Amino acid sequence: MAKDIENVVKKTGEMSLNAKAKAFVPRPSATPTTLEAAAAPKPMSISIGGLSDFQPSPAAKEPAPIAPSAPVAPATKPVAAPAAEFDAALVADGPLPDNAVAEEEMLLDEHFKEHMNVIFIGHVDAGKSTLGGNILYLTDMVDKRTMEKYEREAKEAGRESWYLSWALDTNQEERAKGKTVECGRAFFETSKRRYTILDAPGHKNYVPNMVSGAAQADVAVLVISARKGEFETGFERGGQTCEHAVLVKTAGVRTLVVAINKMDDPTVGWDKSRYDEIITKLTPFLKKTGYNPKTNVIFIPLSGFTGAGVKDRVGNACPWYQGASLLETLDGLQAVERKINKPLRIPISESYCEMGTIVSGKIESGHIRVNQKVMIMPERRVCEISNIYGMNEAEEQSAISGDNVRIKLRGIKDDVVQNGFVIVDCKYPSHSICEFDALLAIYETKKIITTGFKSVLHVHTATEEIILSKLLHKVNSKNQRSRMPPQFIKQGEMCIVRIQASKPICVECFSEFPQLGRFTLRDEGKTIAVGKILKLVNTNTVNTAN
């Protein structure tokens, strides 16, 4: 896979659209239902792994460097985006209220400790759930008595070394198989920040669940097994180490903490040569994926089972490493900018009925309060927030951008709400569309992709079957787009395409709302392409239901 991605990046890493090429001009009389030609996207350069933060450029140039995320002193409060005005494309009528700034300050005072969503990714059996369970124990989120109970039950089941993972793997299927199936969620807190752990499944059969978790993450912890043979299995073709790194970059995660786990294993014995070997093999791949190893990647040796290097530093067990522990590293990361006074957007990652309709998800922008009226898109169903549950199921009166919450809704049945729907403000609903134009980068597939190609689209927490209805313009190695539509595209190429979904989905243009504008395409259990939405076509109009 690394070689395939290298070829793609070599051709497309500095690629931008040609400003001199003939631009698309929509017909003045075109209606929303007219399939007009796509508007010429702005010239841009892309990083194949992440497709993140594309910058307009009149000519080809080096991609803008990602802002460094070296450890700095964390903010005492969440950092809010400037509340000058809403994005014009997201808010069509009216500026910010006069009291927006005062309201923002009040919300920051209520939520004085910053919240960060951390996803644990990596190949199956790398020790993600064990590491996450030990973090919960070391931060007193799981008491000693409960952990001793898990240890007894695991010993009776013949799975003595799995007991730490049972703090996150709560259902019997996961405990019996020793494999995470759903993307688990738990909370812990340090003296500086509040955290949500998203424990992603490592098996390739459950990658769609991992993608849904990656859409909610601010930081990713790539867990690598240092045990002889296990790292090689996860890193080679078919392993999930590479695919997970690509997927979190595509989801917009800029900072990657690489936790080299199982350093205490008898086959490793905290050997520095093994640590250096893993870094040497992994660094070039991460660089090709779009990460800057000097500013966006942090390597840490640790043992998730014993806790060495997790909360406290490794110490005498590993004299050659004098760096920070995992929790110290997370606390030292830069604060994430939050769009507290932007239009409300909460992609729903889970929904079920429990004495009412319960949904959960990360607040991508905006804020919510109890008794606030909201709308469920794309159904346009109006309902009311009756309860907000934060860390450890504690009831809250409000929640802000960045928080991962459970919400109890009043006035809507649970069978109406589905994963991938988006909770929005009634005044500023999101777009609900079936067609959009996108810049697509193909990096791993043996197929020749033509018009009519079918695939599965993953955008934020939504999963939908799609078809490539048109291949509009091919982007070549000289940073030029073709005037004529291509007949086909293949691995290593980029193309502007029109995508048609089987039913309406909630998305936005990448330039206006990146969290809802980036996506991946998967086919036959593999990620074959990543992309960003350039233009929405035929915005769907659904009557409001009461």
N, C-alpha and C positions, 0 to 999 in steps of 0.2 A: 504493500500500500504506500509506503514511504516513497518508493521510486515513482509510482503513479502520480502522487501529489506533487513531487518535485518537478515532473514534466509539465504539469498544469500550471504551477506557480511560475515556472520559467517562461511560459508563454503569456500568462495572464497577470502575473503579480504587479506589473506596472502599467497595465493596459488601461487606456481611457478612451472615451468616445471622441471621434474626430469632430472638432468644432466646424470644420469647413465642409463637412458632408451635408447633403441636402436634408433639411429638417422636415419633420412632419408638421403640417398645418391643418388643424381641424376645420371642417367646413363651417362657415358662420351659421348656417341654418340647421346644423345637425342637432338632433334631439337626443335625450338620454338613452333612447332605445336603438339609436343608429350605431351600427358597427363601423365607426369611422376609423381611419388610420391612426395608429398610436402617435401621441405627441412625442416629439424628439426628446429623449431623456437628456439631462444635463451631462456634459462630459464628466467622467469620474474615473478614479483609479480604485482597484479593489485588492483586498487580501483574500486569497481563495478560501482560507480556513474560516474566517469570521465574517466576511462581507460586512464589516462593521465600520461605521463612521466614514462613508465615502465622501470625498471632498470634491466639489466641482473644480474643473481645471480646463482652461481653453486648449491646452496641449498636453501631451504626455509628460509626466513628471514623476518624481519619486513620491511614493505614498507618504502622507503626513505621519510622523511618528506618533505612536500611542503615548498618551500621557503617562509618565512614570508612576509606578505605584510602590516605590520603595517605602519601607516602614517609616512612618512619621507619627508624631504624637496625635492620637485620635481626638476628634472634636468631642466636646462635652454634650453637645446637642446634635441632632441630625442636621445635615447641611441642606438647606432648601434652595431650589432654583429661584432666580430673580422673579418676582411677581409683578413684572411690568405689564404684560398683557398675554392673552391666550394666543396659541398658534391660530392664524387666520383660517387655516383649513379645518381645524378641529372645532372652532367656535365661529359660527357664521353670524351671530347676532349679539352684539353687546360686549363691552369691555369688562374688565374685572370690577367687582363691586368696590365701593369706596372703602369699606372696612376690611378688604382682603388682607392687607398687611397686618392689621391688628389681630385678625383671626389667625393668621399664620403664626404670629408670635405666641398667641395663646395655646395653639396646638403644640408648638415646640416646647412650651413650658410643661404641658401635660405629658409629653413623650420626651422627657429630657435626656434619656439614654438612647443612643442610636441603635437601630436594629439592622442586622445583616443576615442574609440568607446564604448558607454555605451548603453546597452539594458535594457529596462524597461519590466519586466516580472511579472506574477502573475495572480490570478484568475480574471475572468470577473467582472467588476464593482468595482475593488479594488482602482481605481482612477489613473491608469497609465497615460492615456492621459491628464487628468486634471493636474497632477503633471508636466508632460512634457511641457504642454502649459504654465503653470505658470513660469517654469524655463526660457522659451523663453522670456516671458514678463519681468521678473526680471532682465535678462541679456541684455535687450534692443534689442533683436532680433526681437521682435514684438512691434511696437510702440503703445502708448496709444490710438491713434485715431482708429487704426485697431481693437484693443481689445474692444473698446467701440462699434464699428460696430458689432463685433461678439456677444456682449452682447445684443444689440437691436434685432438682428436677432434671437438669441436663445429665447429671451423673447416672440417674436411674434410667434415662433413655439411652445411655451409652454414648453421649455427646458431651463429655465433660468439658472439653475446650471451647464449646460453643456458648457457654452460659452468658458471656458478656454481650453477645449479639442478640440475645433474647430480649434485651431492653428495647431494641428497635424492631426486631422481627417478632411481632406479637401474635400472628395467627399460627394455627397448628401446622398448616401446609409448609410455611416457611421454616418453622422449627424442625419439622420432620426431615425435610430435604436439605436444610442448611443453606438454602438459597433465597435471596430476597427476590420477591416477585413484584410487589407494588413499590412505588417510591415512598418509603417511610418518612415520617415527619416527627420531630421531637424538638424540644427547646432547652436551651441552657443559657446561663448568664455569667458574665465575669464582672469585675469591678468597673469595667469601662464600656462594655457593650452587651446588648441582648442578641442572641443568635437563634436561628432556626436551622436545624440539621435536616437536610434532604438526603436520605439514604437511597441512592439509585441502585437498581438491580444491575448485576454485572453480566448475566447470561445474555447471549445474543438474541434469544427468543423474546426477551422483555425489553428490547431497546426502545419501543414506543413509549413505555412507561418512564424510561430514563429521559427521553426527550421532553416529556411533559414536566419532569422535575427540573431539567436544565433551564426551561423557560422562566422559572421562578428564582433562579440563583443570581446572586451578586458576585460570589467568589466560588471557585471550584477547588476541591482538594483531590488531586489525582493520586490514588493509593496504589503503590507499586510493591509487589512482593519481591523481596531480595533473595528469597530462597532459590537455590540452584534449580534451574529448569522452569520455575513458575514465571519469572520475568520474561524469559524467552518465549514461552507459550503465549503470554498476553500481548507481546509486542510484535510477534510475527504475523503474517497474513492470516486473517481469520480471528485474531485476538481482538478483544474489546478495548485494550489500552489506546490504540490509535484512533479508533472510531469515536470513542467517548471524548477524546481531546478535540477532535474536529467538531463534534456536535456542540460542545459547550462554547467553543469559539464562535460557531455559527449563531448560537443563542445570545451572543453579546457579552459573554463573560470575559472580562479583560485580564483578570489576575488569576494565575494558576499556581497553587501551592502543591508541589510534588512531595508527598510523604512516602519515603522509601521505608516500607514496613518490614516487619519480621527480621530486623537486623540482629535480634538475639537468637535466631535459629542456629542450631548446631552446625549447619552447612555454611553459615556466614560468620557468626561469632564477632559481630561488629567490625568486620574486616574493611578497612578503608579502600582497598583495591577493588572490592566488589561494589562499593558505593560509587567509586569513580568510574567503574566500567558501565554502570547503569546510566550515570549522568552523560557519559561520552556517547552512548548509543541513543539516548532519548533527546538530547539537546538539538541535534540537527533536524529531527522530525518536528519538534515543537516550533522551531524557527520557520520551517516550511509551512506549518499550519497557520502561521500568522502571529505567533507570540514572540516578543522580544526577550530572549533569555536573560538579558542584563537588567531589565526593568519590570518585566511582567511575570517572571517565573522565579520561584523560591524553592530550593531543595532542602529537605529536612530528613535526617535519619531518625528513626524511632521504632518503638515496639508497641503496637496497639494492645497486645495482650498483657504485658507487664506494666505498661503506662510510662515507660522510660521515654523522655522526650515529648510527652504529650502535654502535661501541665507544667511539670518542672523540667529543667534542663537535664540532659543525659548524664552529665557528671563523669565520674571515674570510669564508668563502663565504656565510654567512648571518648578517650582523652584527645583525639585528633579533631573533634568537632566542638567548637566553643560558641556556636551560634544559639539563637533563641529557640525555645520550644514551640510546639505547634500553636498553642493558645496564645503565647506571647506574640507570635508572628501575626495571627489573626487580629489581635488587639492593636497591632502597630500598623495595619494597612490604612490607606487613605480613606477618609469618610466618603460615602457614596452620595452624590447629589440627588436630592429628592424633589419631585415636582408636586409640592403639596397643594398649590393653588391652580394646578392645571385641571382640565376636564377629567372627571372620574373614569378610570378604566380598571376593572378587576376581571381578568380572564379566570373563568371557573375551572379549577383542576379536579374538583370532586363534588358530588351532590348526592344526597340521600335523605331519607325521611326518618326523623327521630323526634317525635312529638311536634312535628312541623317540618317545614322544608329547611334543610341545612346545606349550605354551600361553603366551600373553602377555596382560597386562592391568595395570590400576592397582589397587593394594591400597587399597580404600576404607576399610577399618577392620581392626584386628587386626595381627598380625605372623606371619611364617612362618620356619621353620628347615629346614635340610636334614634328611632322614629323618623329617620330621613327617608323620603320617597326616592326610589331609584327605578331604572328600567332595565329589563333583561333583553339584550340583543342576541340574535337577530329577530326574535319573536316580538319585540316591542311590547312586552308585558310589564305593566306598571305594578310595583309592589312596595312594601315598606320594610325597613330594617327594624326588627324587634329586639334582637340581642346581638352583641359582638363579643366573641370569645378570643382572648389572646393567649399568652403563655400559660401552660398548665390549666387550660380551660377556665381561667379567671375572666369574669365578665368585665368588659370595658365600656366606657361611654363614648369613646371615639377611637379612630385608628387613622394613621396617615400613610402616605406613599412609602413603600418599602416594607410595611408590616405584612406578615403572613398570618391570616386570620380565618376563623370560622364565623359565618354569619347565619343567623336564623331569620328567615324571611316570612313576612305576613302578607297574605292576600294572593298567594300563588301556590299551585300544587307541585309536588316534587316531580311528577312525571312530565312536567312541562320543561324543567330545567335539565340541561345536558352539559357534560364536560365540553369545554371549548366555547360555550356561550360567554358573553361579556356583560358585566354589570356596569352601567353607565349612569350619568346624571340625566334626569328627564329633560333638562333644557339643552343638553349638548350630547345627543346620541352619537354613537359611532356609525361608520359606514357598514352597510350590509349588502354584499355584492356576490355575484356569481362569476364575474370575469374580471381579470386584471392583466396588465402588461408588466413583465418582470425581466430583470437581467439575470440570466441563469448561467451558472458555471458548472460544467460536467467534469467530474474528476475521477469517477471510477464506475465504469460499466463496459461490458463487452458488446452491447447492443448499439445499433445505428438508430438514432432517435429521429423520427420523422413526425409530420403532422398526424395527429390521431394517437400519439403515444399516451398510454395510460399509466398512472403512477399514484402513489399515496402522498398527500401533502401534509406536512406537520408545520403549523404556524401557531405560535404561543402554546396554548394547551389544547388547541383544536386539531383534529385529525380528519381528513376528508379525501375522498377519491376525486382525482382530477384528470383532465385530458388536455394535452397541448393542442389547442385548436388552430394555432397559427405559429409559424416560425417567421418572425418579422425581419430581423436584421442580424447578420452574423458579425462578430467583432473579431478582427484578425490580429496577427502578431505585430502589425504596424500601427496599431491603435486606430484603425479605420473600421467603419461599419459598412456593410455592403448595401448598395442601393436596391438590389433585388433580393427577395426572400430566398434563403438557402433551401435546398431540397432536403438536407438532413444535417444533423450535428452529431459529433461523437466525442469520446473521451478526450479531455484536454482542451476543449473548445468552449467559447462563450457565445451566447446568443440572446437577443431580445425576443421574448416569446409572449404569446397570449395564452393565458391559462384559464380554463373553464372548469369550475367546480360543479359537483353534482347537486349541491344545494347552497343557499346563501351562507356565507361565513363573514365574521367580523374581522376586518383587516384595515390597515391604513397604509399610506405611502411611507416608505422608509424615511424619506427626508423630513416627514412631519411627525412621525411617531415610530422610532426604530423598533420598540418592543413588539409592535403589532405589524411590522413591515418586513421582517426577515423570516425565512422559511427554509425547510429542507425537503427534498424529494427522496422517497425510499421505494425500492422495487425488489421483490423477491428476497426480502429480509436484509437488504443492504442499502446504505446511504449512497445514492448515485449522484446527487447534485445539491447545491446550495444556491440561494438566490435572494434578491431583494425586490420589493414591489416598487415599480416606477409610476404607475398610473392605474386608477380604478376605472373600470368600464361598466356601463349599465348599472349604476347604483340602484340596488333593489329597494323598492318602496313597499313596506308592509304596513297595513293599517294597525293603529294602536288598539290593543285589546285590553279590556278592563278586567 
